[in-house]
Amino acid sequence: MSDQDGARPDEQRLAGPTSVPLLHKFLYGLAYVPVGLSTIMVMTWIGMRYYPPETATAASVALATEGAVAAALILGRVVDAIADPLLGYWSDRLRTRWGRRKPFILVGGPLLAVTFVLIWTPPVPALSAINAVYLGITASAFFFAFTVVVCPYLAMLPEITPDPAERVSLGAWQGGFNVLGTVGGMALTGYLVHSYGYRTMGLVYAPVILFCAWAPLLVPTPVAAKEPSDLPLRRAVASTFSNPWFPPYVISQLLFWLALSIVLMAGLQLPVARARVDEAVAGLPLAAALLVAGLLFPVMRTLAERVSKRRLLMGAMVWLGLMMVPLIFAGLLPLPLTAFQQMFLVMALAGPSVAALFALPNPMVGDIVDHDEELTGQRREAIYFGVQGLLVKAGTGVGAGIAVLLLGLFGNDATRQGGFIACPLVAMVLAWVAAAVLTRYRGD
């Protein structure tokens, strides 16, 4: 942003309103419902829709091969990751009477809702290569629409207020609605699919996705830049890493998401192998972590003000690593609890780490963008969120792949359970290395 009136960029920022009305926090956080809902749906129920196990209900019929489903999801994630910095760059350079972010959300909301429905409506009701091609196309379109909405939406957060504490509050609202969307999707989808089928399920969720995605359009952005960025793409991406605050932050995020992805993959299979529970309830321990995180979101602002966002996030990384020790022995401990209850307890204890991971990173990017403005004189929120999205999504994909390899190599069934030792150990090391890297971060 150019310095037109002679004031420094930070003085211009702080001159704007800092307090965010409760209604605006609600509307802004509401957009995370479709983020949590659509992500958990596409990344978990796609397998049941296109390549279900033989014991699945009549609503699930094999429509494509396992390899085709995996390839389609990988293609979609590649499109998603590449689109992140490109959409961020475009958003930072856009000039309209409605600002730089809201036009993308306005157009992307319907695209996200429509592509979500299309994913669940393959053209051939039996095993067919046509369905595999169709899934590849619709998954790519869905993830692209997801980026069109989410990258500019995240870039709005630093534009709503310059107050670091208020940004943490906005991040906590995001985290709360993320949990609502994720848990709600996990709780309702089985009923909707079993009772009404996949097409109806998609049509039920589509208006929820649309109107929640559109909710931030009603939120003002008084800290938004008056002028769009004029940096070319290569320089825009390179300059994010020239900001000394960004590399240690984003590398720690990459490592933390690697660790968490490994935990999620192994944590979903552990109850089935060790507690002998049905797949339908295997996700309940993970849901416990989300619910505990949801209970902690209201205190995130107070904690961040007392100990700083950096230290709080570092503590969450260290705590997640510590929780890997009881996870290794969950179900085998001499406690007056069943094996499943022990797993439920361990994941609930990991909830504080999930709360910090959901609530703090986006406000920290806001601080990094503020520092970038001091260095460059421009407001470039979206390119930072775009580069972060590219790396974090790569981390989640690689983390899931590592977990699959470890579980396959060391075992993930009742007789060979070495994978449930290897996965927590690797996740523990990654989480602690992430905390060590974050010590280099010089922001709050």
N, C-alpha and C positions, 0 to 999 in steps of 0.2 A: 504494500500500500504506500503510495507516495505521500511524502510529508508536506502537505499543501499549506498548512497554517503555521509552520515553524516549530510545532511541538514534536517531541520525540514520540516514536510509535507506542512505547509503553505508557506514556502520559495520555495519548489519545485513547488507548484501550481503557484505562482506568477511569477516564472521564465519563464513560457510558454507564448505564444502570447495571447494578451488580446483583440485586436480589431478584430471584425468579419466582413469580407467583405459583402457588400450588397447582393451579389448573394447567399452567404451561408445563410444569414438571410431569404431570399426569399424561398430558397429550404427547409430550416428547417420548416419555418412557413407553407409552402404549405401542409404539412402532416396533418394539422388541418382541411383541407377541408373535407376529408372523416370522420374525427371525428365528426364534426358538421353535415354533410350531413347524414351519416348513422344513427347517434343517433336520430336526429329529424324524420327521415323517419320511423325507426322501432318503436319508441315510440309514433308516432301519426297516421301513415297510416296503421299500422297493424290492428287496429280496423275496419277501412273502408274496408280492404281486406277480413277479416275473419268474421266480425260481423257488417255489415253496417246497418245504420238506414233504415227504410222502404222507406224513401224518396230519397235514394241514386240513382245514375244513374244505367243504365243497366250494366255498367262495374263492379259493385259491387253486389255480390250475397252472401247470408249468407252461410258460409262454415263450421263454427264451432259455438258452443254455447258461450255465453258471459263468462261463468265461465271457459271454456276450454281455451279461449284466455288469460284471466287473469292469469290462472295457468301456461300457457306456458311462458308468459313474466316474471312471478316471478321466474320460474325455470331458465330461461336464465340469469336473473340478479343475482341469487344465484351462478350459475356457474361462472359468470363474477367476482363477488366479491371474491369468494374463489380463483380464478385463479390469482388475482392481486398479493398478497404477494408470492405465489408459483412461478409465472413467474419471479417476481422481484428477489427472492432468487436465482433461476436458472441462471438468467442473470448475477448477480453479481459474480457467481462462474465459469462462462464459460471462457474457454481459447481457442481462435482461432486466426488465422493470420489476421482475419478481425475485431478483437475486441470482446467485450462482448454484444453489442447491435444489430449491423447490421445483423448478421445471423437470428435473430428472425424477424426483419422487412422484410428481403428478403423472408423468407418462409411464414410469416404471411400475407403479402400483397395479394398474389393470393388467399389464404384461405378466407380472408375477402371479396374479390370481389365475389368469387364463392358462399359463403354462403349467401351473400346479395341477389344474384339473386335467389337462391333456396327458400328463405323465401317467395317470391312472386309467386311461381309456385307450389301450392298444387296439389296432385295427383288426387283428385276427384272434379269435377266442381259443386258440390252440398253439402248440409249439410251432414257431415259425421264425425264419430269418428276418422276415418283414418286421416282426415285433422288435427284434434286436436293433435294426436300423432305426425304427421309430423311437425306441427308448434313447438311443444315442442322440438323435436330433432334439427330442423334447427335453432331455436332461440338460443338454448344452444350452437350449433356449431358456430353461428355468434358471440355471445358475447365472446366465448373463443378465436376465431380468433381476435376479437377486442382487447382483452387484450394482445395477443401475439405480436401485432403490437404496441399498444399505451404505454404499460408500459416500454418497452425498449426505445421507442422513447422519452418519457419524460425524462428518465434517461440520455439521450444524452446531455440535455441542460447544466448541470454543466460541462460536459466534453468538450464542445466547447470552453469555455472561462472561466477564473477565475474572470473576471471583473464583479462586481455586476451590474454596470450600463448597460453593454452590455447584461447581462442576462435579465434585465428588457426589453431591446429592443427586444430580442428574444421572450420574453413572449408577448410583444405587437404584434409582427408579428403573433404569434400563435392566439392571440385573434382576430386579423383582419381576418385571414383566417377561423377561427371558425365562425365568423359572416357571411362571404361569403358563407360557406358551408351550414349553417343553413338557412339563408334567401334565398339563391339560391334554396335549396331543397323545402322550403315552397312555393316559387314563381313558380317553374317549374313543380312540381310533379302533381298538379291538371290538367294542360294542357296535360302532357304526358299520364296520366292515362285515361283521358276522350277521347283523340284522338287515342291512340294506345294500351292501356291496360297495365296491371301491368307487364307482362312478358317483354314487350319492354322497359318499364320504368326501370326495373332492369338492362337490358342489356345496356341501355344508360349510366346509372350511374356506372356500373362495371369498365370500363376502367378508368374513372375519379378516382374512389376509388383506383385502383391498382397503377396508375402512380404517384398520389399524395402521397400515402403511401410510395412509393419507393424513392421519391425525397430526403429525408435525407441521403440516402446511398451515395450521392455525397458530403456530408458535412464532413470535417475532424474533428477529436476529439482529439486535442493535449493535453488536460488535463486528458485524460482517464488514469485509473490506469494501471501500468505496470504488476501488479500481481492481480489475482482474489481473492475475499474474501475467507477465509477458515473457517468462522464461521458456525457451524451447524444451521439448520433451527430455532429451538426453541430459541437459543441464539441470532440469527440474528434478529428475530422479537422482542424479549424482549429488546435487546440493543437499538432499535430505541426509546423506551420509557424511557430508561436510559439517553438518550441525553436530557439535561434539556431544550433545545430549542424546542424540537419536541412536547411534550404533549400540551402545551398551544396553539401552532400553529394549530395542527391537530384538537383539540377539538373546537377551534373557527371556523375552516373550516366546521366541522360537523354541528355546530349550524347555521352557515350562509347558508349552503345548505339546511338545514331543512326549514329555513325561506323562501328562494328563491323558493323552490319546492312548498310550500303552496301558495305563490304569483302566481306562474305560473299556478297552477291548478285552483285557483279561478279567476285569471285574464282572463283565456280563456272562462270561463262560464259567467262572469259578463256582457259582451256586449250583449250576447244572451238574458239574463234575464231582464236586465235593459234598454238597448238601443234598444232591439227588432231587432237586425241585424241578418242576415243569418250566419250560421256556417262557410260559405266559407270565410267571412271577419272578423270573430271573433278574429283571431290571429294577426290582423294588429296592435293593440296597443302594443302587446308584441314585434312585429317586430320593432316598433318605438324605444323601449328600446335598442334593438340590434344595430340599425342603429346609434343612438346617441353614444352608446359605441364604435362603429367603428370609429366615428369621433374623439374620444378622445384618441384612442390608440397611435397616433404619439406623444402625449405630456406626456405619462406615464413615460418615462425615465426621462425627465426633472423634473417632479413633484416628482418622487421617490428620485431623487438626492437632491432636496431641502428640503423635509419634512420627508424622509425615507419611505421605503416600509411599515413598521409596522404602522406608523401613517396614511399613505394614506389609507391602508386597513381598519383600525379602523374608519376613517372618512367615508368610503364607507358603513360600517355596520351601523353607526349612521344615515347616510343619508337615507339608505333604510328604517330604522325604522320610520323616520320622514315622508317619503312618504306614509306610510300606512294610515296616517290620511286623506289626500285628496282622497286616493283610496276608503276609506269607503264611502265618499260622492260623488264620481265621478258619473256624470250623474244627480245629484240632486242640484248642486251648481247654484246660480243665476248669471250665466255668459252668455255672448252673444255667447254661443257655444252649439251645440247639445250634447246630452248625450254621443254619441259615440266620438265626438271630445274631450269632457272632459276626457274621459278614455284614449284617444290617448295622450293627453297632460300630464296626470299624469304618464303614463308609460314612456314617453319620458324623463320626469324629473328624473325618476329612472335610466336612462341610465348610469350616472356616476358610480353608484354602480356596475352595470354589467361590466363596463369597468375595474374597479379595480379587481373584482372577476376573470375575465378572464385573466388579464395581470400579476398580482402580485404573486399569490401563487406558481407557478412553479419556478420562480427565488428565492423565499424565501426558498423553499425546497433545492435549490442549496446551499444557505448559510448554511442551517442546515447540509447538507452533508459535507460541508467544516469543520464545527465545529466537526462533528463526526470523520472526518479524524484526527483532532488534538487529539481527545480522544482515538481513536483505532488504528491509523496508517493505516487504510484501506479506500478505496473508495467504498462505498456501495450505490450508487445512486438509483438503481432499487428497493431495499427493502423498501426504504423510500417512493418512489412513489407508490409501491404496497400496503403498509399499508394505505397510504393516500387514495388510490383508494377504498380499502375495506370499510373504514369508510365513505367516501363521498358518495359512491354508496348506502350504507345502509341508510345514511341520506336522499338522494333523494327519496328512496323508502318509508321510514317512513314518510317523509314530505308529499308525495302524499297521503299516507293513512290517515294522520291526516286531510288533506284538504277534502278528500272524507267524512270522518266521520263528520266533522264540517258542511259541506254543506248539508249532509243528515239530520243531527240533527236539524239544525237551519233554513234550507231552502235555495234553490238556484233557485227559479223561480220568476215570476212577482209578485206573491201574498205573498210569504214568502222569504224574502231576508236576514234573520239573519245570514246566512252563510257568506255573503259578508261583514259582520261586524266582525264576530268571526275570520275568516281567517286572515285579516289584523292585528287584535289585537294580535293574537298569533305570527304572523310573526314579528311584531314590537318588542315584548318581546324577541324573540329568537335572532333577529339581535342585539339588545342592549346587551344581555348577551354575545353574541359572541365577541362584542367589548370589554366588560369588561374582558373576559378571555384573549384576545390578549394583554392586558396590561402586562401580566405576561411573554410575549415573550421577550427574551433578545437579539435577533438578530437585524439586521438593520430594 
